[in-house]
């Protein structure tokens, strides 16, 4: 069974975000799946699940790898991504990997892996993400200091670089940054556009996208 995950906690985004993402996934993913939003409240027309950990902000993604949480195949999408193309190939190619993520294009330096889109199968190989994480590292707001983890993707990158986790890069054509790649139009063959930082999707109007 394939589960598509997202998360809505802390009140940053209203319920239209998960509702819209659920509709986009249904439109672009023909494979049998269920859509679950990890949330701290009920959301109309969206299946929800309580957070598996009490880690704040993006640190909540660490809970996705807690034993008993993942499905056999899993696709994670940040709440503020926009689906722009078919997702079946993405799942078919990368859904059997231990973990697949785009290479981080952001200039902040916070991690070599980009966790806005992730695919992984349920296995022992991703357990270090949850089991070796310490709650004291989940700073919120995040702290930009040497030696202090900024976020979940920096944690995953550390595990990768230490040889404790195998991360397969997702095809760079398929996942793009709005900020860095899409200001001049939607790149060919793009499947997912990531709105990291600002602007948010509801602040943008493009010929290829309307909120």
N, C-alpha and C positions, 0 to 999 in steps of 0.2 A: 504494500500500500504506500502510495506517495502522499506525503503531507506537505502542504505549502504553509509556511509560518511567517507571521509578522508580529509586531508588538506595539501596543498602545498603552503606555503607562505615564503617569506624571502630569497629564493634562496639556502637554505641549501642542498636540494636534486634536482637532475635533473629530467626531465619529465619521464624518464624510470621508476622511482619509482611508480608514480600513474598509469602508463600504465601497469606495471607488476602486481600491486595489483588488478587492474580491471580484468585482465585476470585470476588471481588466484581465485577471488571471483566468477567469472562466472563458473569456473571449479568445485568449491567445494560447491556452493550454488544453489540448483535446484529450490528453491522457487522463485516465481515471484518477481522481485525487480528492482530498478534503482540504479545506482552507480553515486554518485556526489562527486566531489573533490572541496572543498572550496579552491579557488586559486586567486592569484593576477595577473594571466595571463591566456591566453587560452592554452589548452593542446591538442595536436592532439589525436583524438580517445577517448577522455575522456570528459564527460559532466562536466562543471564547474559552480560554483556559486561564486559571489563576497562575501567576508567575511561579515557576518552580524554585526560585530563590528570592531572597529579599534584596538582591544587589540592585542599586539604583541605576537609572539611565541606561546607557548602552551596555553596561556590565551585565544586564539581565540576559544577554545572549549567551553568556557562559552556562546558564541553566539549561539551554537547549541540549547540552551534551551530558546532562545528569542521567544516570542509569534509569531506565523506565520511561523517559520522556520521548526520545526520537522514535520515529516510525522506521520501517525497513529502508525507505528512501525519503530524503528530506530536501526541500528547497526553501531557503530563507530569503525573504525580500524585505528590505527596510521599508518602513511605512511611507517614506517620501520618495520612493522610486516611481518611475513612469514606464509602463510596458509599451514598447513600440514595435514589437515583432513577435513571431511565433516562439514559444518556449519549449516545444516538444524536443527539438534537437538538443537544447541545453540540458534537459533532464536525461535524455537517452545516452548522451555522450559522457556526461559528468556525474550522473546519479549513482554510478557504481564505484566512484572514487572514494577513498577514505575521506577526503575533504577536497573540494575544489572552490577556488576563490579567484577573483581578478587580482592582478598585480596592482598595488596602490599607486595611483597617478598623482595624488595630492602632494603639494609641495611642503606640507607641514613636517614631514619626516616621521609621523606617528605610525610606524608599522609598514612593512613591505607588502602586507596582504590587505585587501580591501574587503571588509565584511558586510557591505551593503547587499551583496548577493553571495550566497553560499549554497553548495550542494554537497551532501554527504550521505553515506549509508550507515545504518546502525551497526557498529562494530566496536571492538575493544580498542581500536587504533586511535579513536578520538577522545577516549576517556581522560587523557592527561589535561585536556582543556578544562574539564570540571574538577577532577580529583586533585590536581596539583595547584589549583588556584586558591589563594588565601583571601578571606573576606576583607582583611585590612587593606588590600590593594585597591579595592573598589571605591576610590575617591570620587566624591560628587559634591560640588563641581569638580571636574578633572583638574589635576595639578600638572603644570608644565615645568617640571624640574628634572635635572639629570638623575637617572636611576629610579624614577617614579613612573610606573606605567600610566600612559595617557588613557588607553581604552582597550577594549577586547581585541581589536585587530593587532595592536602592538603585542599583547600577550600571546596571541596565536603565532605571530611572527617570531617571537622569542623561542617558542617551543619548536617551530620549524627549524630555526637556525641552530638550535642545540641538538638537532637530530632526533627529537622526541615525537615529531609529527610530520607526516607526509602531506604536503599541500600541492595539488595540481593547479597550475594557472588556467583560468578560463580564457577562451579565445578573446583577444583584445578587441576584435571587431564587434562583438556581441554586447559588451557592457561598456558604456561610455559615461563620462562625466558631463553634465550640462555645462558646468562652469568652464571646463577646459576644451571640450570637443564639439559642443552643439550650438554655440552662439551664431555660427554662420550657416546653420541648417543641420538637419539630422544626417549623420554619417550613414553611408550605405551599409545595409545588413545589420544595423544596430537593433538589438532586441530589448535592452533595458537601459534607461537613462537614470543616472544617480544624481540626486540633488543634495549634495553634501554641503554643509554650511549654508550660506545664502547665495541666491534667493531660494525660497521654498517654491514648490510647484504652483501654489495658488497665487504667487506673485508674478507669474510668467505668462506671456501670450506669444505663441509662435505659430507660423503657418502649419506646422505639423502637430501642434498640441494646443488643446483648449481645456482648461480646468473645469 
